[in-house]
């Protein structure tokens, strides 16, 4: 058994993880997020709710699954297109960005929620702190940029279904593009498109030889 054959089961497993991560992304944005915002709960109270805990815990699980999916895509691209510094840097950015998003979700579940339950005034102060906002924006920004390039690369190389690569790419563009005119609803739709793209890539990845 050569090295490519021995690593293929791992890549297929990563494909399943990416399918699950994409499906959870769709579920979060079409179910949990609308329920949370429809409740019209004051911002300082939101982190103390069970719905917030469910949403952020599911988001953390999705981020973890996407990390494994990213690893599988990177290995698949290396097998099919050969090693390259550019491809390595692109998927490294996607991997690090995914890890940052997992860290943000972890913080929401175990830190911000605890602070909000203990002292709401402190939570509000932390939430408005520029350093906190810059840190979260940096993590999410790197995640978006990191996934834009590999999805574009996969579309160009035609190694996996182009519709899935295109949906992943467009979803990331649509999140801020639709959020500007339509607010949270636009961001939810963009995230759902992104999740569908990830699931499509993962479904194809699970069939690699």
C-alpha positions in Angstrom: 0.0 0.0 0.0 1.5 3.3 -1.1 1.3 6.6 0.9 -1.6 8.0 -1.2 -3.7 4.9 -0.6 -3.0 4.9 3.1 -4.0 8.5 3.5 -7.2 8.3 1.4 -9.4 6.9 4.2 -8.3 9.9 6.4 -9.2 12.3 3.5 -12.6 10.6 3.1 -13.2 11.0 6.8 -12.3 14.6 6.6 -14.9 14.9 3.8 -17.6 13.5 6.1 -16.5 16.1 8.7 -16.8 18.9 6.2 -20.3 17.6 5.2 -21.4 17.7 8.8 -19.8 21.1 9.4 -21.5 22.6 6.4 -24.9 21.1 7.4 -24.5 22.5 10.9 -23.7 25.9 9.4 -26.9 25.8 7.5 -28.9 24.6 10.6 -27.4 27.4 12.8 -28.2 30.2 10.3 -31.7 29.0 9.2 -32.9 27.8 12.6 -31.0 28.9 15.8 -30.0 32.4 14.7 -33.6 33.4 13.5 -35.0 32.1 16.8 -32.5 34.0 18.8 -33.1 37.3 17.1 -36.8 36.9 16.8 -37.0 36.7 20.6 -36.0 40.4 20.9 -33.9 39.7 24.0 -31.7 42.6 25.3 -28.1 42.1 24.3 -26.9 41.8 27.9 -29.4 38.9 28.5 -28.7 37.0 25.2 -25.6 35.1 26.5 -27.5 33.8 29.5 -30.1 32.0 27.5 -30.2 28.3 26.7 -30.7 29.2 23.0 -27.5 31.1 22.9 -25.7 28.2 24.6 -27.1 25.8 22.0 -26.3 28.1 19.1 -22.7 28.8 20.1 -22.0 25.2 21.1 -23.2 24.0 17.7 -21.1 26.7 16.1 -18.1 25.5 18.0 -18.7 21.9 16.8 -19.2 23.1 13.2 -15.9 25.0 13.4 -14.1 21.9 14.7 -15.5 19.8 11.9 -14.5 22.4 9.3 -11.0 22.3 10.6 -10.8 18.6 9.8 -12.4 19.3 6.5 -9.8 21.8 5.7 -7.1 19.3 6.4 -8.7 16.8 4.0 -9.0 19.4 1.3 -5.3 20.4 1.7 -4.1 16.8 1.5 -6.4 16.1 -1.5 -5.1 19.2 -3.4 -1.5 18.1 -2.6 -2.1 14.7 -4.0 -3.8 15.8 -7.2 -2.0 19.1 -8.0 1.3 18.4 -6.3 3.1 20.4 -3.6 3.4 24.1 -3.9 4.2 27.0 -1.7 1.2 29.0 -2.8 -1.3 26.2 -2.2 0.3 25.4 1.2 0.0 29.0 2.3 -3.6 29.3 1.1 -4.7 26.2 3.1 -2.6 27.2 6.1 -4.5 30.5 6.2 -7.8 28.6 6.0 -6.8 26.2 8.7 -5.5 29.0 11.1 -8.7 31.0 10.4 -10.9 28.0 11.2 -8.9 27.6 14.4 -9.5 31.2 15.3 -13.2 30.9 14.7 -13.3 27.8 17.0 -11.5 29.9 19.7 -14.1 32.7 19.3 -17.0 30.2 19.7 -15.2 28.6 22.7 -14.9 32.0 24.3 -18.6 32.7 23.7 -19.6 29.5 25.4 -17.2 29.3 28.4 -16.1 32.9 29.0 -18.6 35.5 27.8 -21.6 33.5 28.9 -20.1 33.1 32.4 -19.4 36.8 32.6 -22.9 37.7 31.5 -24.4 35.4 34.1 -22.2 36.8 36.8 -22.2 40.5 36.0 -24.1 42.0 33.1 -22.5 45.4 33.3 -19.1 43.8 33.0 -20.3 41.8 30.0 -21.5 45.0 28.3 -18.2 46.7 29.0 -16.2 43.7 27.5 -18.5 43.5 24.5 -17.9 47.2 23.7 -14.1 47.0 24.3 -12.2 47.8 21.0 -9.6 45.1 21.7 -12.3 42.4 22.0 -13.9 43.5 18.8 -10.6 43.7 16.9 -9.7 40.2 18.1 -13.0 38.7 17.0 -13.0 40.5 13.7 -9.5 39.4 13.0 -10.3 35.8 13.5 -13.5 35.8 11.4 -11.7 37.9 8.7 -8.8 35.5 8.4 -11.3 32.6 8.2 -13.1 34.3 5.4 -10.0 35.3 3.5 -8.5 31.9 4.1 -11.4 30.1 2.6 -11.9 32.4 -0.3 -8.5 31.4 -1.9 -8.8 27.6 -1.6 -12.4 27.6 -2.9 -11.2 29.7 -5.8 -8.3 27.4 -6.4 -10.5 24.3 -6.3 -12.9 25.9 -8.8 -9.9 26.7 -11.1 -8.4 23.2 -10.9 -11.7 21.4 -11.3 -10.6 18.8 -8.7 -14.0 18.8 -7.0 -17.5 19.9 -8.2 -17.2 23.5 -9.3 -20.7 24.4 -8.1 -19.6 23.6 -4.5 -16.4 25.6 -4.8 -18.3 28.5 -6.3 -21.0 28.3 -3.5 -18.3 28.4 -0.9 -16.7 31.4 -2.5 -19.9 33.3 -3.2 -21.2 32.5 0.3 -18.3 34.4 1.9 -18.9 37.3 -0.4 -22.6 37.3 0.2 -22.3 37.4 4.0 -21.1 41.1 4.1 -22.7 41.9 0.8 -26.2 41.0 2.0 -25.7 42.0 5.5 -25.2 45.7 4.5 -28.6 46.1 3.0 -30.6 43.4 4.8 -28.9 43.2 8.2 -28.8 39.9 10.1 -31.1 38.2 7.6 -28.7 38.8 4.8 -25.8 37.5 6.8 -27.7 34.3 7.6 -28.5 33.7 3.9 -24.8 34.2 3.0 -23.8 31.8 5.7 -26.3 29.2 4.5 -24.9 29.4 1.0 -21.4 29.0 2.4 -22.5 26.0 4.4 -24.0 24.4 1.3 -20.7 24.9 -0.6 -18.7 23.3 2.3 -21.1 20.3 2.4 -20.8 19.9 -1.4 -17.0 19.9 -1.2 -17.1 17.4 1.6 -19.5 15.1 -0.1 -17.2 14.9 -3.1 -14.2 14.5 -0.9 -15.6 11.5 0.8 -15.5 9.7 -2.6 -11.9 10.2 -3.5 -9.8 7.1 -4.2 
